[in-house]
Amino acid sequence: MDLDKSAKLTLNYRFKVLIDNQPVSFAKVTGLNMNVETEMISEGGHNGTGYILEVPAKSSNVMRLERGIYKKDTSILAKLRPGMYLNQGVVVMVLGPGGEIQIKYSAERAVVTKWEVSELNAENGQVLVSTFEIAYTRLALLD
């Protein structure tokens, strides 16, 4: 196996999220994935071979974004509600130790599907967290 000697793992990274081109801070982002649905088609008379064809997706991908709740939130998150279409989608940038962009992902055709608040429990003294779920149809890796 021949590895590029200049290739380095992404360590000590941070990330930045843009929702409709507006920066928003999050503690955690999950659900970034690229996939394609396929179907196997057999060639007539040749059952030993076939073709793999891409088919339209039957479901969307779901991204989860979590953050602490602020008293006076003036970001776009204060306006986000389930059913809202995000015109410019969601961009997630992975930043290196010096703040330079290492990787940039764009979730396209995004719609807010869920907003929830963490458990309200006066005994545990934890940070109140809001979670957004955003459905998207395609994740692109940007240059």
TASULHU-V152962 format. One record per backbone hydrogen bond with DSSP energy under -1.0 kcal/mol. NH is the residue of the N-H (numbers start at 1). CO is the residue of the C=O. If there is no record, write none. Layout:
NH,CO  NH,CO
This chain:
7,4  14,95  16,93  18,91  19,22  20,89  22,19  24,17  27,66  28,66  30,64  39,53  41,51  46,43  49,46  51,41  53,39  55,37  61,136  63,134  64,30  65,132  66,28  67,130  69,128  78,75  79,76  83,112  84,81  86,110  89,86  90,107  91,18  92,105  93,16  94,103  95,14  96,100  99,96  102,94  103,94  105,92  106,140  107,90  108,138  111,135  112,84  113,133  114,133  116,131  118,129  130,67  131,116  132,65  133,114  134,63  135,111  136,61  137,108  138,108  140,106  142,104
